[in-house]
Amino acid sequence: MTHNEKQDWDQLAQDAETGAMTPDPNTPSLHGDDAAEAGRAILREVYGTDDLDAISDADLRRGRPSLSAQKTRAAGESPMLRVRVPAQVDEAISSLSQAQGRTKSELIRDWIEEGLRQAS
């Protein structure tokens, strides 16, 4: 990190700590009771309650939900497949992904599932 970059990061850190920086200049930063209430509102929206004792540890876990859990209720990390494809295939998938507003992973999962159904 250069000296100038360090100064920039130091200034950003100081601004964040003093409340001089907001992520969106059109939105004021919240502090104290206002910030606490905003946090409780998010908990109520997501979990239906702001009572932390009523929210299970499993609900509070971070990360993506298992794809397997969506279909079989199994817990744990979803298996991952890695494949290499020609550049033009990657470009075609990227274009289709953007056109459909879906991720490449979503498209490929659907194609694999469809191919397995047809092969059965």
N, CA and C atoms as a LAMMPS dump frame, in Angstrom:
ITEM: TIMESTEP
0
ITEM: NUMBER OF ATOMS
360
ITEM: BOX BOUNDS ff ff ff
-5.0000000000000000e+02 5.0000000000000000e+02
-5.0000000000000000e+02 5.0000000000000000e+02
-5.0000000000000000e+02 5.0000000000000000e+02
ITEM: ATOMS id mol type element x y z
1 1 1 N 0.844 -1.158 0
2 1 2 C 0 0 0
3 1 3 C 0.898 1.232 0
4 2 1 N 0.586 2.148 -0.888
5 2 2 C 1.385 3.366 -0.96
6 2 3 C 1.035 4.294 0.2
7 3 1 N 1.876 5.287 0.413
8 3 2 C 1.635 6.266 1.474
9 3 3 C 0.302 6.99 1.241
10 4 1 N 0.017 7.377 -0.01
11 4 2 C -1.234 8.071 -0.321
12 4 3 C -2.45 7.182 -0.079
13 5 1 N -2.345 5.893 -0.455
14 5 2 C -3.455 4.968 -0.214
15 5 3 C -3.708 4.816 1.281
16 6 1 N -2.633 4.723 2.068
17 6 2 C -2.797 4.609 3.516
18 6 3 C -3.486 5.849 4.072
19 7 1 N -3.103 7.021 3.588
20 7 2 C -3.76 8.241 4.044
21 7 3 C -5.242 8.233 3.686
22 8 1 N -5.559 7.763 2.467
23 8 2 C -6.96 7.687 2.056
24 8 3 C -7.744 6.753 2.975
25 9 1 N -7.184 5.566 3.266
26 9 2 C -7.869 4.606 4.129
27 9 3 C -8.001 5.155 5.551
28 10 1 N -6.952 5.808 6.031
29 10 2 C -7.017 6.403 7.368
30 10 3 C -8.116 7.454 7.443
31 11 1 N -8.239 8.269 6.395
32 11 2 C -9.279 9.303 6.375
33 11 3 C -10.668 8.663 6.328
34 12 1 N -10.826 7.618 5.508
35 12 2 C -12.112 6.913 5.446
36 12 3 C -12.47 6.312 6.798
37 13 1 N -11.499 5.709 7.465
38 13 2 C -11.749 5.114 8.78
39 13 3 C -12.16 6.195 9.778
40 14 1 N -11.454 7.315 9.768
41 14 2 C -11.796 8.391 10.686
42 14 3 C -13.198 8.929 10.393
43 15 1 N -13.532 9.112 9.114
44 15 2 C -14.864 9.588 8.753
45 15 3 C -15.946 8.615 9.209
46 16 1 N -15.693 7.31 9.033
47 16 2 C -16.677 6.307 9.45
48 16 3 C -16.858 6.314 10.961
49 17 1 N -15.767 6.43 11.69
50 17 2 C -15.842 6.407 13.154
51 17 3 C -16.512 7.643 13.732
52 18 1 N -16.389 8.775 13.054
53 18 2 C -16.967 10.014 13.58
54 18 3 C -18.35 10.289 13.027
55 19 1 N -18.838 9.42 12.11
56 19 2 C -20.16 9.633 11.529
57 19 3 C -20.162 10.638 10.399
58 20 1 N -18.982 11.037 9.934
59 20 2 C -18.889 12.01 8.86
60 20 3 C -19.111 11.384 7.487
61 21 1 N -19.173 10.068 7.423
62 21 2 C -19.341 9.375 6.157
63 21 3 C -20.618 8.554 6.212
64 22 1 N -21.399 8.61 5.166
65 22 2 C -22.567 7.739 5.042
66 22 3 C -22.45 6.983 3.734
67 23 1 N -22.917 5.745 3.686
68 23 2 C -22.825 4.963 2.453
69 23 3 C -23.565 5.614 1.287
70 24 1 N -24.688 6.25 1.569
71 24 2 C -25.478 6.928 0.545
72 24 3 C -25.626 8.373 0.989
73 25 1 N -25.087 9.311 0.229
74 25 2 C -25.143 10.699 0.678
75 25 3 C -26.568 11.227 0.84
76 26 1 N -27.546 10.564 0.255
77 26 2 C -28.936 10.99 0.38
78 26 3 C -29.624 10.382 1.6
79 27 1 N -28.914 9.502 2.321
80 27 2 C -29.475 8.835 3.485
81 27 3 C -28.633 9.192 4.708
82 28 1 N -29.243 9.756 5.741
83 28 2 C -28.461 10.103 6.931
84 28 3 C -28.029 8.847 7.691
85 29 1 N -26.903 8.938 8.373
86 29 2 C -26.475 7.816 9.206
87 29 3 C -27.289 7.835 10.501
88 30 1 N -27.502 6.659 11.053
89 30 2 C -28.275 6.535 12.281
90 30 3 C -27.339 6.275 13.449
91 31 1 N -27.701 6.803 14.601
92 31 2 C -26.897 6.638 15.802
93 31 3 C -27.828 6.386 16.984
94 32 1 N -27.287 5.763 18.017
95 32 2 C -28.015 5.609 19.281
96 32 3 C -29.338 4.889 19.135
97 33 1 N -30.39 5.453 19.745
98 33 2 C -31.715 4.822 19.754
99 33 3 C -32.275 4.639 18.344
100 34 1 N -31.996 5.6 17.451
101 34 2 C -32.488 5.476 16.076
102 34 3 C -31.86 4.275 15.378
103 35 1 N -30.561 4.081 15.577
104 35 2 C -29.875 2.941 14.968
105 35 3 C -30.38 1.626 15.565
106 36 1 N -30.582 1.611 16.881
107 36 2 C -31.084 0.396 17.539
108 36 3 C -32.476 0.04 17.027
109 37 1 N -33.338 1.03 16.867
110 37 2 C -34.693 0.765 16.368
111 37 3 C -34.659 0.283 14.924
112 38 1 N -33.781 0.852 14.116
113 38 2 C -33.658 0.395 12.733
114 38 3 C -33.215 -1.067 12.696
115 39 1 N -32.292 -1.44 13.573
116 39 2 C -31.854 -2.844 13.653
117 39 3 C -32.982 -3.759 14.078
118 40 1 N -33.768 -3.329 15.078
119 40 2 C -34.911 -4.145 15.513
120 40 3 C -35.941 -4.281 14.397
121 41 1 N -36.144 -3.223 13.627
122 41 2 C -37.096 -3.28 12.509
123 41 3 C -36.655 -4.307 11.467
124 42 1 N -35.355 -4.363 11.208
125 42 2 C -34.844 -5.362 10.263
126 42 3 C -35.081 -6.768 10.804
127 43 1 N -34.808 -6.991 12.093
128 43 2 C -35.054 -8.308 12.691
129 43 3 C -36.528 -8.687 12.57
130 44 1 N -37.426 -7.727 12.85
131 44 2 C -38.865 -8.022 12.756
132 44 3 C -39.253 -8.375 11.33
133 45 1 N -38.68 -7.674 10.361
134 45 2 C -39.011 -7.937 8.962
135 45 3 C -38.506 -9.314 8.519
136 46 1 N -37.284 -9.646 8.918
137 46 2 C -36.671 -10.899 8.459
138 46 3 C -37.146 -12.104 9.265
139 47 1 N -37.227 -11.958 10.619
140 47 2 C -37.497 -13.105 11.486
141 47 3 C -38.868 -13.062 12.141
142 48 1 N -39.605 -11.967 11.965
143 48 2 C -40.922 -11.869 12.565
144 48 3 C -40.901 -11.44 14.02
145 49 1 N -39.729 -11.204 14.581
146 49 2 C -39.591 -10.775 15.97
147 49 3 C -38.258 -10.064 16.136
148 50 1 N -38.189 -9.204 17.152
149 50 2 C -36.898 -8.595 17.467
150 50 3 C -36.342 -9.153 18.773
151 51 1 N -36.957 -10.225 19.266
152 51 2 C -36.504 -10.896 20.48
153 51 3 C -35.413 -11.897 20.1
154 52 1 N -34.164 -11.549 20.41
155 52 2 C -33.043 -12.404 20.008
156 52 3 C -33.115 -13.797 20.621
157 53 1 N -33.715 -13.925 21.811
158 53 2 C -33.844 -15.243 22.429
159 53 3 C -34.812 -16.127 21.657
160 54 1 N -35.744 -15.518 20.92
161 54 2 C -36.734 -16.292 20.171
162 54 3 C -36.229 -16.688 18.784
163 55 1 N -35.13 -16.094 18.365
164 55 2 C -34.564 -16.414 17.054
165 55 3 C -33.515 -17.495 17.247
166 56 1 N -33.669 -18.61 16.541
167 56 2 C -32.746 -19.725 16.739
168 56 3 C -31.379 -19.416 16.163
169 57 1 N -30.368 -20.091 16.698
170 57 2 C -29.007 -19.938 16.188
171 57 3 C -28.934 -20.31 14.714
172 58 1 N -29.727 -21.317 14.313
173 58 2 C -29.719 -21.743 12.913
174 58 3 C -30.215 -20.617 12.012
175 59 1 N -31.205 -19.856 12.485
176 59 2 C -31.714 -18.736 11.691
177 59 3 C -30.687 -17.632 11.545
178 60 1 N -29.834 -17.478 12.541
179 60 2 C -28.858 -16.404 12.532
180 60 3 C -27.565 -16.763 11.82
181 61 1 N -27.397 -18.026 11.405
182 61 2 C -26.179 -18.426 10.707
183 61 3 C -26.003 -17.614 9.448
184 62 1 N -24.771 -17.315 9.158
185 62 2 C -24.466 -16.561 7.949
186 62 3 C -24.194 -17.509 6.805
187 63 1 N -24.252 -16.956 5.619
188 63 2 C -23.902 -17.715 4.43
189 63 3 C -25.132 -18.122 3.644
190 64 1 N -24.871 -18.717 2.528
191 64 2 C -25.949 -19.158 1.655
192 64 3 C -26.611 -20.398 2.233
193 65 1 N -27.909 -20.509 2.042
194 65 2 C -28.548 -21.772 2.434
195 65 3 C -28.106 -22.882 1.482
196 66 1 N -28.057 -24.076 1.991
197 66 2 C -27.684 -25.214 1.168
198 66 3 C -28.709 -25.408 0.058
199 67 1 N -28.243 -25.636 -1.157
200 67 2 C -29.16 -25.927 -2.25
201 67 3 C -29.855 -27.26 -2.012
202 68 1 N -29.17 -28.191 -1.375
203 68 2 C -29.77 -29.478 -1.057
204 68 3 C -30.907 -29.308 -0.069
205 69 1 N -30.763 -28.366 0.847
206 69 2 C -31.796 -28.141 1.854
207 69 3 C -33.098 -27.689 1.211
208 70 1 N -33.014 -27.018 0.068
209 70 2 C -34.216 -26.555 -0.603
210 70 3 C -35.054 -27.726 -1.106
211 71 1 N -34.409 -28.832 -1.397
212 71 2 C -35.131 -29.956 -1.98
213 71 3 C -35.297 -31.133 -1.023
214 72 1 N -34.307 -31.357 -0.152
215 72 2 C -34.347 -32.546 0.692
216 72 3 C -34.294 -32.228 2.173
217 73 1 N -34.157 -30.967 2.509
218 73 2 C -34.027 -30.53 3.9
219 73 3 C -32.724 -31.005 4.537
220 74 1 N -31.767 -31.421 3.717
221 74 2 C -30.47 -31.809 4.255
222 74 3 C -29.695 -30.556 4.643
223 75 1 N -28.872 -30.677 5.643
224 75 2 C -28.073 -29.538 6.077
225 75 3 C -26.671 -29.656 5.512
226 76 1 N -25.935 -28.582 5.585
227 76 2 C -24.544 -28.61 5.17
228 76 3 C -24.317 -27.904 3.863
229 77 1 N -23.077 -27.917 3.465
230 77 2 C -22.657 -27.211 2.268
231 77 3 C -23.083 -27.969 1.021
232 78 1 N -23.527 -27.238 0.003
233 78 2 C -23.907 -27.855 -1.266
234 78 3 C -22.663 -28.319 -2.007
235 79 1 N -22.716 -29.488 -2.643
236 79 2 C -21.578 -29.931 -3.449
237 79 3 C -21.342 -28.946 -4.592
238 80 1 N -20.09 -28.804 -5.004
239 80 2 C -19.757 -27.902 -6.094
240 80 3 C -19.072 -28.688 -7.199
241 81 1 N -19.485 -28.418 -8.426
242 81 2 C -18.843 -29.008 -9.597
243 81 3 C -18.062 -27.908 -10.299
244 82 1 N -16.883 -28.239 -10.776
245 82 2 C -16.092 -27.275 -11.554
246 82 3 C -15.811 -27.901 -12.902
247 83 1 N -16.087 -27.155 -13.939
248 83 2 C -15.818 -27.637 -15.299
249 83 3 C -15.128 -26.539 -16.088
250 84 1 N -14.378 -26.948 -17.075
251 84 2 C -13.765 -25.993 -17.993
252 84 3 C -14.563 -26.03 -19.291
253 85 1 N -14.774 -24.847 -19.849
254 85 2 C -15.507 -24.738 -21.109
255 85 3 C -14.733 -23.801 -22.033
256 86 1 N -14.97 -23.927 -23.342
257 86 2 C -14.335 -22.991 -24.272
258 86 3 C -14.817 -21.56 -23.988
259 87 1 N -13.982 -20.585 -24.325
260 87 2 C -14.305 -19.181 -24.068
261 87 3 C -15.636 -18.783 -24.698
262 88 1 N -15.914 -19.273 -25.906
263 88 2 C -17.154 -18.884 -26.569
264 88 3 C -18.384 -19.436 -25.839
265 89 1 N -18.257 -20.58 -25.194
266 89 2 C -19.367 -21.119 -24.397
267 89 3 C -19.584 -20.238 -23.171
268 90 1 N -18.504 -19.861 -22.505
269 90 2 C -18.615 -18.968 -21.35
270 90 3 C -19.259 -17.646 -21.744
271 91 1 N -18.845 -17.092 -22.878
272 91 2 C -19.414 -15.827 -23.351
273 91 3 C -20.905 -15.973 -23.651
274 92 1 N -21.291 -17.082 -24.259
275 92 2 C -22.705 -17.312 -24.573
276 92 3 C -23.531 -17.445 -23.298
277 93 1 N -22.989 -18.156 -22.308
278 93 2 C -23.696 -18.307 -21.036
279 93 3 C -23.804 -16.949 -20.337
280 94 1 N -22.746 -16.17 -20.358
281 94 2 C -22.769 -14.84 -19.741
282 94 3 C -23.816 -13.95 -20.403
283 95 1 N -23.881 -13.973 -21.728
284 95 2 C -24.866 -13.166 -22.458
285 95 3 C -26.283 -13.594 -22.112
286 96 1 N -26.521 -14.89 -22.101
287 96 2 C -27.853 -15.4 -21.761
288 96 3 C -28.209 -15.065 -20.322
289 97 1 N -27.237 -15.175 -19.437
290 97 2 C -27.436 -14.848 -18.025
291 97 3 C -27.897 -13.397 -17.875
292 98 1 N -27.216 -12.495 -18.543
293 98 2 C -27.591 -11.082 -18.473
294 98 3 C -28.955 -10.839 -19.094
295 99 1 N -29.223 -11.462 -20.221
296 99 2 C -30.498 -11.263 -20.909
297 99 3 C -31.678 -11.752 -20.071
298 100 1 N -31.469 -12.834 -19.318
299 100 2 C -32.55 -13.405 -18.514
300 100 3 C -32.563 -12.883 -17.079
301 101 1 N -31.534 -12.105 -16.707
302 101 2 C -31.475 -11.597 -15.343
303 101 3 C -31.279 -12.689 -14.309
304 102 1 N -30.536 -13.711 -14.697
305 102 2 C -30.257 -14.836 -13.797
306 102 3 C -28.753 -15.035 -13.739
307 103 1 N -28.287 -15.714 -12.697
308 103 2 C -26.864 -15.992 -12.609
309 103 3 C -26.5 -17.153 -13.52
310 104 1 N -25.228 -17.217 -13.864
311 104 2 C -24.756 -18.349 -14.667
312 104 3 C -25.003 -19.655 -13.907
313 105 1 N -24.787 -19.633 -12.59
314 105 2 C -24.997 -20.847 -11.792
315 105 3 C -26.444 -21.314 -11.867
316 106 1 N -27.388 -20.38 -11.789
317 106 2 C -28.809 -20.761 -11.877
318 106 3 C -29.11 -21.419 -13.213
319 107 1 N -28.627 -20.809 -14.296
320 107 2 C -28.864 -21.385 -15.619
321 107 3 C -28.279 -22.792 -15.722
322 108 1 N -27.038 -22.933 -15.316
323 108 2 C -26.36 -24.221 -15.459
324 108 3 C -27.02 -25.289 -14.591
325 109 1 N -27.423 -24.921 -13.336
326 109 2 C -28.138 -25.896 -12.494
327 109 3 C -29.413 -26.375 -13.186
328 110 1 N -30.177 -25.423 -13.753
329 110 2 C -31.41 -25.801 -14.449
330 110 3 C -31.127 -26.717 -15.629
331 111 1 N -30.074 -26.406 -16.392
332 111 2 C -29.741 -27.241 -17.548
333 111 3 C -29.335 -28.646 -17.121
334 112 1 N -28.565 -28.746 -16.05
335 112 2 C -28.148 -30.07 -15.564
336 112 3 C -29.371 -30.865 -15.107
337 113 1 N -30.247 -30.226 -14.32
338 113 2 C -31.443 -30.931 -13.845
339 113 3 C -32.317 -31.379 -15.014
340 114 1 N -32.492 -30.516 -16.027
341 114 2 C -33.283 -30.878 -17.185
342 114 3 C -32.636 -32.028 -17.944
343 115 1 N -31.319 -31.969 -18.107
344 115 2 C -30.623 -33.047 -18.795
345 115 3 C -30.743 -34.37 -18.053
346 116 1 N -30.689 -34.332 -16.724
347 116 2 C -30.863 -35.557 -15.946
348 116 3 C -32.285 -36.103 -16.05
349 117 1 N -33.272 -35.206 -16.078
350 117 2 C -34.675 -35.676 -16.248
351 117 3 C -34.845 -36.341 -17.602
352 118 1 N -34.274 -35.746 -18.643
353 118 2 C -34.405 -36.31 -19.987
354 118 3 C -33.655 -37.63 -20.118
355 119 1 N -32.555 -37.775 -19.378
356 119 2 C -31.757 -38.999 -19.459
357 119 3 C -32.395 -40.155 -18.694
358 120 1 N -33.31 -39.865 -17.784
359 120 2 C -33.944 -40.928 -16.966
360 120 3 C -34.966 -41.691 -17.751
